């Protein structure tokens, strides 16, 4: 995301923006329903500011190959509990 033109300040802002988009907000197990075979599968999910990624997890290790991505742009967060 670095631009060749511009000041050092603009470049550092681009780097900060890239870091913000790549930062991990939360990660852990969730269960999702299969797309082709409608059974439930445990997957390792990684929440980033603009997307939710998920990976296969077998043998105590996360698969390095990303299995899916859910874009979160223009999504609205709602919480049914008033205490949170």
C-alpha positions, 0 to 999 in steps of 0.5 A, spaced: 500 500 500 505 504 499 505 509 494 511 512 490 509 519 490 508 523 496 511 525 503 513 520 508 507 521 512 503 519 507 506 513 506 506 511 514 499 512 514 498 507 508 502 502 512 498 504 518 492 502 514 494 496 512 496 494 519 489 495 521 486 491 516 491 485 517 490 485 525 487 479 528 481 482 532 479 475 535 480 467 533 478 461 535 473 455 533 466 456 531 462 450 527 459 451 520 454 448 516 457 444 510 455 447 503 455 441 499 454 436 504 450 439 510 453 436 516 456 441 521 464 442 521 468 445 526 473 450 523 478 455 526 476 462 524 480 469 524 476 475 525 479 481 522 476 488 521 474 487 514 473 480 513 472 473 517 477 467 514 476 460 516 481 454 516 480 447 517 483 444 523 486 437 524 491 433 528 491 439 533 494 444 527 491 449 523 491 448 516 495 453 512 490 453 506 484 458 507 478 454 506 473 460 506 472 468 507 466 472 509 467 479 507 464 484 512 464 490 508 458 494 509 455 489 515 452 492 521 454 489 528 447 488 532 447 485 539 440 482 542 443 483 549 442 490 552 448 488 557 453 488 552 
